[in-house]
Amino acid sequence: MSANRELGPYRILDLLGSGGMGDVYRARDTRLKRDVALKILPDAFASNPDRLARFQREAEILASLNHPHIAAIHGIEESAGTRALVLELVEGETLAERIARGPIPVDEALRIATQIADALEAAHEHGIVHRDLKPANVKASPTGLVKVLDFGLAKAVHGGRAGAGPSHLPATIENATGEGLIVGTAAYMSPEQALGQPVDKRTDIWAFGCVLYEMLTGRAAFARSTIPESLASVLGGEPAWHDLPETTPLPIRRLLQRCVAKKVTRRLHDIADARIEIDDALKSPPASASPAAENHRVPRPAAGARTWRPTALVLGVVALVVGGLGLMVRDLRRPAVVAPNHEMVQFAIHLQPDEQFSIDTGLPVILATSPDGKELVYAARGAGGDRLYLRRLGDLKPSPIPGTEGAIGPFFSPDSQWIGFASAGMLRAVPVLGGAPRILAESANLIGASWGTRDTIVYGNWDSGLVKVSAHGGRPEALTTPDEGQGEFQHSSPHVLPDGTAALFTANRRPAQQFVEVVDFATRRRRSLIEGRNPIYLLSGHVIFARGSTLFAVPFDASSREITGSAIRLLDGIRVDGNDTHFAVAGDGTLVYIPELSRESRLVWYGRAGDLRPLDSERRRYSHPRISPDGTRVVLNVPRESGGPPEIWIYDAARGRRTRLSPTGSRPI
């Protein structure tokens, strides 16, 4: 429509924009002396029943929503066969225009997001789903007031047209089968929306996560150069989480992951929860240290970083006397700065009497936590052999994972949707929600693996360096080679850094040395960082690692890949076997570990008749007992009080005497 044309009492001033339902104009209300927005249905669509129905529904929906963060409707105008919605004119730029200038600072983005969430909450309370939330449909006034626009898709299906770029992809695509219509903007569609399936308010939650991600990074989470590529990304890709600013609070990172969970049943269920989480993040004061806690805390991260809160889930072996193994879980929930009287909570997960942890020298760490800290997987051995068990923290008991018989070395995907493991000489992955495992690559004698954000898995084999392979499967590519000149014989326990371009790992050297190193994927260059093993990076800016049975934390700059401070002791008494210390840390700081067993025990002789008598009055760390063929004596290792190799002792059960067989000691065969 040309300028100065009149539609009833409204005089057209200029064109504001165009969309799938028509053009939007700035107009002057000559009766009330105010500017308004007119959304005009083109004449070519006036005979389309679907578009007319949608036009009417949009008016009805907006009329039912009276909210400060939703653009209001003033009425419907019809003149000379032209239909128009008379809408509140929202001054200011759209989020799409604002983001085009670059990422929005974290605090400002969160203040915008909480207003968007408030608008969606009001719509959802009225049973209304927007279905086309995107930066172009959100405006921010010069005063900071945010308004959600264009509820035209809320209850209707329509056809549309392409725009200029990935963020303005065609708003509607009809699927080839005719079974349904895909409605919405491709780059912001939820997976169920992209498949033409029924949608509910969780579709808006997905789009909300996409919008918040785009505000923080300046990049659309799933937009690609073409519609099919965008839809494929929605259905099978992941946002580049490493692009989030380092100052993004950890609760907001977790919120984003929950908003764009592909399984709708695992997605955030209510936008009000997102609003509350964002409000809390905006109000959270920076942590301050207390002298009483100084010796028990993780070192303070760099300015602007969120403090690591190690919620410690402690797995302990119990009930050894009665033959049943269990997992004792202790939830410390202590922040990095700890009050001395902080409450500790503990509970137990019991294994079956015939089950035990699949811990053997030479096998990798047997447990892993999901990045969101809500699930735990571990390997246990029972009558049917080794297999993996999944324990969701909200469940009362663990469940065996079908298809993981003989599995070792579990690890999670970055989105917590898959569990990787090795069995029968192959690297495999199984969906957390159930399904058949898929083979990814060959893996002889796995000794640790990590799934990176760029769909790359890095893993180690017993007698070689690290290799990397696509998470979709393929040919493994060598990443490191042990340096025999340095006495290296093995690289193990890799951990991919958040940007997906480098990994921490353990370099094992003879005779008994271990160092945490980092390797760049592109250049293959390595750097030795600190003595220790089993490194794990936290978004707080620390590397957690072990020396023997003790856990440490050290400040680490993931950009320069350098240690920036001194290591601090966190925890003692973690189970050690071979070259590994059995612990895991989730992205939210959840720490899971198996406590070290007390090795001291009493030596008793249990006869065929059921008689029980002690062979020694002292408790010692006896090991490797072997009974003589005639059934009268036992030979075993006994540690020296002064340290060094153990001694070999023989106990005569009939005479009640012991004899030291060898002063040098070795494991009896």
Steps between C-alpha positions, in 0.01 A plus 500: 500500500626844417568770756210728595242246390220479754340191647202617701638749756857382446743674267791289371840655576763241399574131475643340815549146373362200318415151618324182399161652586552828322649843547521712814476878471543793730173695490348804667176467692337826400232472767721431805806681365741211551717277286407133466615195308270363232542137395322475167391175339583525127212483256649184345444318832153635571338196339720251688289351783809390696653845493174668588459262793851568618445874468189478716670276756792737538258778584317283751823380663645849538170627637515231773855592601537821695863495603777763514739282299256407222416750228130586539222510241280808462249347262422373149443734209337410169459749218435450130573127528831550681540339842747622763591438860554821693789431733703682762798665334811387685787741447857378498697235320435128483733258672609384155618855423671529838676163467619592151735746672651223715432293812304666780678528839395223738312713755314693229412178316364348821288808572351474150449125537311529826250737332457261208443215745245713685308555176506132408389405850192721463421351158546143623271565795232581242575180310670691218820381331685760292673247268712760320709664770823641353710817534308668216178462702635670813544876534679696770408865550765765570397482867572127516138381488471176302195402298428166327336548161321299233274237650384421146615137518352438839201300381524476122692333219607707204731536204785747491803621315872523542689794638850622455699274730506197727319681782217587263443164338155425363254490784319193375583183313253230400642153551517262209268237643203731545451362850557837663642844464826633636414839641753754623839643406737214421798622701287529819273199460494231763570145375135401534398815311751423224350152465147638470394341828258652754659770711439653841656771713833313504544604135510862620749399769729358230475824300560701817824309555601571140432872542694522828792309349503735201496808722801371696707379203386717210438181301182301440520163673375290208487731196686374193525628143199304372166385642584125481832561675327701772240229554774235510681706763183530707444124482856378543740782583605683813565869562866596528496520878860618505387824334319609817683779684722380783297719737178311425382368840501122531125491584433685172715253306298214651175684429593539132578130472166412657312739272640343181488137609387313190288252693193700595458292816845614619448866410418767755127465557399851603632839390436632852788282618726671247389843620574407862842359407590818313374722783717305744803535273448876476465532876782264600773696679864405446631245748725625780756301689496424870825432687361184656440349160820610328675164539199302380395680188567492131723793398310814401447520122600798294292814522166465327496120515238310695619328815523123479263334746616140542182315585675181606328170438722253677477136396617268774534122521311365802373169644813307408457270801168365380617479142277773358647802333334838505548858398486754779415841356581807705375839384721769647342781297772733616588813306860583428485718808369272773342572833660270762161374620359424155263204503603177332245259353575139415305207365576152367456320170522127563631255247374145495685253727665335198611829343814706538672785322678403179832628630811328366853620446531607138135595455390866476302694760173314553262790559389824334252778566287675241605859421183630668581304816166319504607151401769257601620196306733234636626154409414211732567127485241237585410142413434606141835677463587868474245758389411867546241634743328839481392679814296818462534710811124525528453122489512262793717236334727452199392321185710272277557640152405244233767427242795590725611149594877492546518881494792699642591869520161678488479866396217743412431714194498879559118511484468212751296304243755225420735277697819384333688186602718222365418132471624210287777715353264771374418854608121530527226745601154430640212750544431590863127474439533149357582339170757280334869595531677606185861424408723804454852362451745230597648529848736239636536530879340841560666710772273802507290709262341845476221629274564859383259778408588475131378141470851363539592216736857473625610172656807304597602139447722303735816484290479822295429870508169682469279482193193697399195399303171656396216441745305373199762231438783466254871436476699597813773759450822494705531800730805427720789256510678406825854640514719199575795732556312641800413154622138534387310183427138611507264799470172461687194668659445779243264790570396725208500871587177700450603657169549154349845580360727347765501236771661440835640151557734292717850419374617180672876459533727230634568409771199658675452861390186670371453851364195698391555632148298685236501434124374726223291312241615709203874521564542182711723706730514385861575685821571346839301678771540335840580168665181298540239301311132478400455873419154656469437865409225701672336812358603682819850506349657209688644162418416226746759222507632224722830400652460152633188499717491879549300747294633848413374812322720746313403824317521455122453744213324305227583767237876506552492141631725589788485443875458836671542418870589244762324169550284459809421169667129418488443148623687193621415132496377436144522147361811432290559208266784483253549834327156646585326667793127426497312831495298714260386864497194636316477838334303642794772400746345172612785283626461123511763264636560157644671517839820313559450170675658441837762236419564394858322183601521200731642174373273209592480133407155377407490117512281258308300431816420868538754565776653845498829579672745792468847441356637835616387734775604814312314674218719543194464572128515135396473425129517219243442199730562152353422173684740205477382186314477302826271768651711567811685822419448836329761720334433872446647849478542715812614863466816616672448751780788703357347502150642352182415165339282268709634191670380143441376319809378144550244421770462145630135464593547174692790620717403867519844618388619743237826508305648778292592333174680779315640835616471651153135427433296463186155383410479124557384296206 
